[in-house]
Amino acid sequence: MDSPLDVALYEQNESSTKTKKYMSTSKSRVAIIGLGNIGRIVASNLVKGNREVIVASHKLKDATALAEQLGSLAKAAEVLVAIREADIIVMAVWFNTLKELLAKYATELQGKIIVDPSNPIAPDGNGGFKKIIGNDESAGQIISGLLPKGAVLAKALGTLGAASLASAAYQKPERAVLFYAASDEHINGKIEELIKDNGFEPVGVGGIDQSIRLEAFGTLHEFGALGKLVTKSELKQLA
């Protein structure tokens, strides 16, 4: 039987071929909703990659402060405005909050690319974490069933903890890998571009049905079976 890493590498080859066909010639407008650790780091990484970004929070003053800190490539906005103005919406919020936002902004999210980095976990009371959904369920698949009309989903930017997402961005000589899953192959190019502009090497693993592998405790998560940062070369050696 192929190992999880074998499958990841196979899917990456398939994704690369498709990406050439569907790669956009102009970069999509990105909004980050939620300015906790992941949201702030993704915004910072994008600015380092010379990518414009809209940052939004339920507290506009927090978004304004972050935008001022990041400089001219960052713009603060209220959540509703950010969603309207952007093409790609990174929902850097807790899993349950993400479900609420999909319902609240269903009209505005129609036709958007939604990026879900969420991990459906909560403290277990013993210093660790536990899943808040079934062991065989994934946040990605649950979210995919709640998408507004015409919206498409990518599971991405959540396979590393916040510390690694910050420290490993743009590492040299070889970038660290970030895995992603998307069922609509037409968005692969845009998601890979987003990951590259975060300072990482994108590796696709297939459709949203594979997203459980990218979430906490999954086979391709830093806090799962993979257990560490890897480069593409190291991934091939592990396969």
For each residue, the residues with C-beta under 8 A, 3 or more apart:
1:
2: 6 7 10
3: 6 7 238 239
4: 7 8 213 219 220 225
5: 8 9 220 226 235 238 239
6: 2 3 9 10 239
7: 2 3 4 10 11 205 206
8: 4 5 11 12 179 203 205 220 235 239
9: 5 6 12 13 203 235 236 239
10: 2 6 7 13 14
11: 7 8 14 15 203 204 205 206 210
12: 8 9 15 16 203 204 205
13: 9 10 16 17
14: 10 11 17 18 204
15: 11 12 18 19 185 188 192 203 204
16: 12 13 19 20
17: 13 14 20 21
18: 14 15 21 22 185 188
19: 15 16 22 23 188 189 192
20: 16 17 23 189
21: 17 18
22: 18 19 185 186 187 188 189
23: 19 20 189 193
24: 27 28 189 190 193
25:
26:
27: 24 51 193 197
28: 24 86 87 88 113 190 193 194
29: 52 54 85 86 87 88
30: 46 51 52 53 54 86 87 88 90 194
31: 53 54 55 56 77 82 83 85 86 88 89 90
32: 35 39 42 43 53 54 55 56 82 90 92
33: 39 56 57 79 82 83 89 90 91 92 93 101
34: 38 39 56 57 91 92 93 97
35: 32 39 40 43 55 56 57 62 63 66 92
36: 39 40 92 93
37: 40 41 162
38: 34 41 42 92 117 157 158 162 165
39: 32 33 34 35 36 42 43 55 57 90 92 93
40: 35 36 37 43 44 66
41: 37 38 44 45 162 165 166 169
42: 32 38 39 45 46 90 92 117 157 165 198
43: 32 35 39 40 46 47 53 55 66 70 74
44: 40 41 47 48 70 166
45: 41 42 48 49 165 166 169 170 197 198 199
46: 30 42 43 49 51 52 53 73 194 197 198
47: 43 44 50 51 53 70 71 73 74
48: 44 45 169 170 199
49: 45 46 170 196 197 198 199
50: 47 73 197
51: 27 30 46 47 73 197
52: 29 30 46 73 74 75
53: 30 31 32 43 46 47 70 73 74 75
54: 29 30 31 32 74 75 76 77 82 85 86
55: 31 32 35 39 43 63 66 67 70 74 75 76 77 82
56: 31 32 33 34 35 63 76 77 78 79 81 82 83
57: 33 34 35 39 60 62 63 79
58: 79
59: 62 63
60: 57 63 64 76 77 78
61: 64 65
62: 35 57 59 65 66
63: 35 55 56 57 59 60 66 67 76 77 78
64: 60 61 67 68 76
65: 61 62 68 69
66: 35 40 43 55 62 63 69 70 74 76
67: 55 63 64 70 74 75 76
68: 64 65 76
69: 65 66 74
70: 43 44 47 53 55 66 67 73 74
71: 47 74
72:
73: 46 47 50 51 52 53 70
74: 43 47 52 53 54 55 66 67 69 70 71
75: 52 53 54 55 67
76: 54 55 56 60 63 64 66 67 68
77: 31 54 55 56 60 63 81 82 85
78: 56 60 63 81 82
79: 33 56 57 58 82 83 101 105
80: 83 84 105 108
81: 56 77 78 84 85
82: 31 32 33 54 55 56 77 78 79 85 86 89
83: 31 33 56 79 80 86 89 105 108 109 112
84: 80 81 108
85: 29 31 54 77 81 82
86: 28 29 30 31 54 82 83 89 112
87: 28 29 30 112 113 190
88: 28 29 30 31 112 113 114 115 190 194
89: 31 33 82 83 86 109 112 113 114 115
90: 30 31 32 33 39 42 115 117 157
91: 33 34 98 101 114 115 116 117 118
92: 32 33 34 35 36 38 39 42 117 157
93: 33 34 36 39 97 98 101 118
94: 97 98 118
95: 98 99 118 119 120 132 133 139
96: 99 100 132
97: 34 93 94 100 101
98: 91 93 94 95 101 102 116 118 139 143
99: 95 96 102 103 142 143 146
100: 96 97 103 104
101: 33 79 91 93 97 98 104 105
102: 98 99 105 106 109 114 143 146 147 148
103: 99 100 106 146
104: 100 101
105: 79 80 83 101 102 108 109 148
106: 102 103 109 110 148 149
107: 110 148
108: 80 83 84 105 112
109: 83 89 102 105 106 112 114 147 148 151
110: 106 107 148 149 150 151
111: 149 150 151
112: 83 86 87 88 89 108 109 148 151 152
113: 28 87 88 89 151 152 153 154 187 190 191
114: 88 89 91 102 109 143 147 151 152 153 154
115: 88 89 90 91 153 154 155 156 157 191 194
116: 91 98 139 140 143 153 154 155 156 158 211
117: 38 42 90 91 92 155 156 157 158
118: 91 93 94 95 98 139 143 158 215
119: 95 139 158 215 216 221
120: 95 131 132 133 137 138 139 142 215 216
121: 129 130 131 132 216
122: 129 130 132
123: 128 129 130
124: 127 128 129 130
125:
126:
127: 124
128: 123 124
129: 121 122 123 124 216
130: 121 122 123 124
131: 120 121 134 135 137 216 217
132: 95 96 120 121 122
133: 95 120 137 138 139 142
134: 131 137
135: 131
136: 212
137: 120 131 133 134 141 142 212
138: 120 133 141 142 155 211 212 215
139: 95 98 116 118 119 120 133 142 143 155 211 215
140: 116 143 144 153 155 181 208 211 212 214 215
141: 137 138 144 145 208 209 211 212
142: 99 120 133 137 138 139 145 146
143: 98 99 102 114 116 118 139 140 146 147 153
144: 140 141 147 153 183 208
145: 141 142
146: 99 102 103 142 143
147: 102 109 114 143 144 151 152 153
148: 102 105 106 107 109 110 112 151
149: 106 110 111
150: 110 111
151: 109 110 111 112 113 114 147 148
152: 112 113 114 147 182 183 184 186 187
153: 113 114 115 116 140 143 144 147 182 183 184 208
154: 113 114 115 116 180 181 182 187 191
155: 115 116 117 138 139 140 158 180 181 182 208 210 211 214 215
156: 115 116 117 178 179 180 181 182 191 194 195 214
157: 38 42 90 92 115 117 165 178 180 194 195 198
158: 38 116 117 118 119 155 214 215
159: 178 179 214 220 221 222
160: 164 165 168 176 178 222 229
161: 164 165 222 223
162: 37 38 41 165 166
163: 166 167
164: 160 161 167 168 176 222 229
165: 38 41 42 45 157 160 161 162 168 169 198
166: 41 44 45 162 163 169
167: 163 164
168: 160 164 165 171 176 199 200 229
169: 41 45 48 165 166 198 199 200
170: 45 48 49 175 199
171: 168 174 175 176 199
172: 175
173:
174: 171 201 231 232 233
175: 170 171 172 199 200 201 231 232
176: 160 164 168 171 200 201 229 230 231
177: 200 201 202 203 229 230 231 232 235
178: 156 157 159 160 195 198 200 201 202 203
179: 8 156 159 202 203 204 205 213 214 220
180: 154 155 156 157 191 192 195 202 203 204 205 214
181: 140 154 155 156 204 205 206 207 208 209 210 211 213 214
182: 152 153 154 155 156 185 187 188 191 204 207 208
183: 144 152 153 207 208 209
184: 152 153 187
185: 15 18 22 182 188
186: 22 152
187: 22 113 152 154 182 184 190 191
188: 15 18 19 22 182 185 191 192 204
189: 19 20 22 23 24 192 193
190: 24 28 87 88 113 187 193 194
191: 113 115 154 156 180 182 187 188 194 195 202 204
192: 15 19 180 188 189 195 196 202 204
193: 23 24 27 28 189 190 196 197
194: 28 30 46 88 115 156 157 190 191 197 198
195: 156 157 178 180 191 192 198 200 201 202
196: 49 192 193 199 200 201 202
197: 27 45 46 49 50 51 193 194
198: 42 45 46 49 157 165 169 178 194 195
199: 45 48 49 168 169 170 171 175 196
200: 168 169 175 176 177 178 195 196
201: 174 175 176 177 178 195 196 231 232
202: 177 178 179 180 191 192 195 196
203: 8 9 11 12 15 177 178 179 180 232 235
204: 11 12 14 15 179 180 181 182 188 191 192
205: 7 8 11 12 179 180 181 210 213 214 220
206: 7 11 181 209 210
207: 181 182 183 210
208: 140 141 144 153 155 181 182 183 211
209: 141 181 183 206
210: 11 155 181 205 206 207 213 214
211: 116 138 139 140 141 155 181 208 214 215
212: 136 137 138 140 141 215 218
213: 4 179 181 205 210 218 219 220 221
214: 140 155 156 158 159 179 180 181 205 210 211 218 220 221
215: 118 119 120 138 139 140 155 158 211 212 218 221 224
216: 119 120 121 129 131 221 223 224
217: 131 221 223 224
218: 212 213 214 215 221 224 225
219: 4 213 224 225 226
220: 4 5 8 159 179 205 213 214 224 225 226
221: 119 159 213 214 215 216 217 218 224 225 226
222: 159 160 161 164 226 227 228 229
223: 161 216 217 227
224: 215 216 217 218 219 220 221 227
225: 4 218 219 220 221
226: 5 219 220 221 222 230
227: 222 223 224
228: 222
229: 160 164 168 176 177 222
230: 176 177 226 234 235 238
231: 174 175 176 177 201 234 235
232: 174 175 177 201 203 235 236
233: 174 236 237
234: 230 231 237 238
235: 5 8 9 177 203 230 231 232 238 239
236: 9 232 233 239
237: 233 234
238: 3 5 230 234 235
239: 3 5 6 8 9 235 236
